[in-house]
Amino acid sequence: MQSILELTADGSHTLYIPSMDEHYHSVNGAIQESVHVYIEAGLNQCNKPHVNVLEFGFGTGLNVLLTFREAQRRQFSVSYTALEKYPLPETLTGCLNYGRALNLPEVFEQLHTSVWNEPVEITPFFSLQKIETDFLHYNFPACSDVVFYDAFAPDKQPEAWSQTLFDKIRERMYPHGILTTYCAKGNVRRMLQHAGFVVERIPGPPGKREMLRGRC
């Protein structure tokens, strides 16, 4: 898919896909959105000394980088698994400014250049496994503490928002696990509830009134 690099309101990049009329991140601020939705509402709600994170949509790698920064700041360890059906080429990811903006350029490069489908130790406290797969075909070999659900919007990628998938996710989460997503659609909330999550509508990032958080 062709992607166009754009600047968002907080000075960080996003990618626009003309064929889908869809952005990877909010035009109101890519970093700002990801911190709000996935770090503050998700990762920071888990107080374990070791956290297993599962992300649906590796994309630009922004959520991974922000998780690395938070783990470094708070001194906990992370095993991070990211699922992505359409990995971006390094010629494009090399243009993204997240590494410079967060003062972690070498780490951001390593996240993108590390091999796919194998666990990679980024540092002694942070391991990453990027898996090239369709969400529906993932076998969930391990349980998760925190799930970042960052697929494209339901009207753009409807197959990624299904009851079967949410049921699988819920079955493979640890007690007190947390799922966060920028999406606040009623049918997504109902599917999460049907899967067994206790679902909250909470304030969204700038430019978005609400988002969803599910707790086990």
C-alpha positions in Angstrom: 0.0 0.0 0.0 1.3 3.4 -0.9 1.8 5.6 2.1 2.5 9.4 2.3 4.5 11.0 5.1 2.6 13.8 6.9 3.3 16.0 9.9 0.7 16.0 12.7 -0.2 18.9 15.1 2.4 17.9 17.7 5.2 17.9 15.2 5.4 14.1 14.9 4.8 12.1 11.7 2.0 10.0 10.6 1.4 8.1 7.4 -1.6 8.6 5.1 -2.8 5.7 2.8 -4.7 7.2 -0.1 -6.3 3.9 -1.2 -8.0 3.6 2.2 -8.3 7.3 3.0 -6.8 6.4 6.4 -4.0 7.7 8.6 -1.9 5.5 10.9 -2.1 8.0 13.7 -4.2 11.0 14.6 -3.5 14.2 12.7 -4.1 16.0 16.0 -0.8 14.6 17.2 0.6 11.1 16.6 2.8 10.9 19.7 0.2 12.6 21.8 -2.5 10.2 20.8 -0.4 7.0 21.4 0.8 8.2 24.8 -2.8 8.9 25.8 -4.4 5.7 24.4 -1.8 3.1 24.9 0.7 4.3 27.6 -1.4 6.2 30.0 -4.7 4.3 29.6 -3.1 0.9 29.1 0.5 0.2 30.0 0.5 2.5 33.1 -2.5 0.7 34.5 -0.4 -2.5 34.9 2.0 -2.5 37.9 3.7 -5.8 37.3 7.6 -5.9 37.4 7.4 -7.8 34.0 4.7 -7.0 31.5 3.7 -9.0 28.5 2.4 -6.6 25.8 0.6 -7.7 22.6 0.0 -5.1 19.9 -2.4 -5.6 17.0 -0.7 -3.5 14.3 3.0 -2.8 14.6 2.7 -0.2 11.9 5.2 2.7 12.4 6.6 1.2 15.6 5.5 4.2 17.6 3.7 2.3 20.3 6.7 0.0 20.8 9.1 2.9 21.1 6.8 4.6 23.7 6.6 1.4 25.6 10.4 1.0 25.6 10.7 4.6 26.9 8.2 4.0 29.7 9.8 0.7 30.7 13.2 2.5 30.8 11.8 5.4 32.9 9.9 3.2 35.4 12.4 0.3 35.4 10.3 -2.7 34.6 10.9 -5.3 32.0 8.7 -6.0 28.9 8.2 -8.9 26.5 6.5 -7.2 23.5 4.8 -9.0 20.6 3.6 -7.0 17.6 1.4 -8.5 14.9 1.5 -6.9 11.4 0.1 -8.1 8.1 1.7 -5.4 6.0 5.2 -4.4 7.3 6.4 -1.0 6.1 9.6 -0.8 4.1 12.7 0.6 5.9 13.0 3.3 3.2 9.7 4.7 4.7 10.3 3.9 8.4 13.7 5.6 8.2 12.0 8.9 7.5 9.8 8.8 10.6 10.9 11.3 13.2 9.8 9.4 16.4 13.3 8.4 17.3 14.6 11.9 17.2 11.5 13.4 18.9 11.8 11.0 21.8 15.6 11.1 21.9 15.9 7.4 21.1 17.0 7.3 17.5 19.2 4.2 17.8 16.5 2.2 19.6 13.9 3.2 17.0 16.1 2.1 14.2 16.8 -1.2 16.0 13.1 -1.9 16.4 12.6 -1.6 12.7 15.7 -3.4 11.5 15.4 -6.4 13.9 14.4 -9.6 12.2 10.7 -10.7 11.9 9.1 -13.8 13.4 11.9 -14.3 16.0 12.3 -12.9 19.5 15.0 -10.2 19.7 16.5 -8.8 22.8 16.7 -5.0 22.3 18.1 -4.5 25.9 18.2 -6.8 28.9 14.9 -5.4 30.0 13.1 -5.3 26.7 12.5 -8.1 24.1 10.5 -7.7 20.9 9.0 -10.2 18.6 7.4 -8.8 15.4 5.2 -11.4 13.7 4.1 -11.0 10.1 0.6 -12.4 10.2 -3.1 -11.8 9.6 -4.7 -11.1 13.0 -7.3 -13.9 12.5 -4.6 -16.5 12.0 -2.5 -15.8 15.1 -2.4 -18.8 17.5 -1.8 -16.8 20.7 0.9 -19.1 22.1 1.4 -16.9 25.2 -0.8 -14.9 27.5 -0.8 -11.1 27.7 -1.1 -8.5 30.5 -1.7 -5.5 28.2 -3.2 -5.5 24.7 -2.9 -2.5 22.4 -5.6 -2.8 19.8 -4.4 -0.4 17.1 -5.9 -1.9 13.9 -7.2 0.4 11.2 -10.7 1.7 11.8 -13.6 -0.8 11.6 -15.0 0.7 8.5 -11.6 0.5 6.8 -10.6 -3.0 8.1 -13.8 -4.7 9.3 -12.2 -8.2 9.4 -9.9 -7.1 12.2 -12.9 -6.3 14.5 -14.7 -9.5 15.1 -16.3 -11.3 18.0 -14.2 -14.4 17.3 -11.0 -12.4 17.6 -12.0 -10.6 20.8 -13.0 -13.9 22.3 -9.5 -15.3 21.5 -7.8 -12.3 23.0 -9.8 -12.5 26.2 -9.1 -16.2 26.6 -5.4 -15.6 26.4 -5.1 -12.7 28.9 -3.8 -12.8 32.5 -6.1 -11.9 35.4 -6.4 -8.1 35.7 -5.3 -7.7 32.1 -6.0 -4.5 30.2 -7.0 -3.9 26.5 -7.0 -0.4 25.1 -8.1 1.0 21.8 -8.8 4.4 20.3 -12.1 3.1 18.9 -15.3 3.9 20.8 -17.9 2.4 18.5 -20.9 0.8 20.2 -20.6 -2.5 18.3 -16.9 -2.8 19.4 -17.9 -2.1 23.0 -20.6 -4.8 22.8 -18.2 -7.3 21.3 -15.6 -6.7 24.1 -18.3 -7.1 26.7 -19.6 -10.3 25.1 -16.0 -11.6 25.2 -15.9 -11.1 29.0 -14.2 -7.7 29.4 -15.5 -5.0 31.8 -15.5 -2.1 29.4 -15.1 1.6 30.2 -15.7 4.5 27.9 -13.0 7.0 28.9 -11.9 10.4 27.5 -10.1 10.1 24.2 -7.0 12.0 23.1 -7.2 15.5 21.6 -9.6 15.5 18.7 -11.5 12.4 19.9 -14.2 12.5 22.6 -14.0 8.9 23.8 -12.0 5.7 23.6 -12.5 2.2 25.1 -10.7 0.3 27.8 -11.4 -3.3 28.7 -10.4 -5.0 31.9 -10.3 -8.7 32.7 
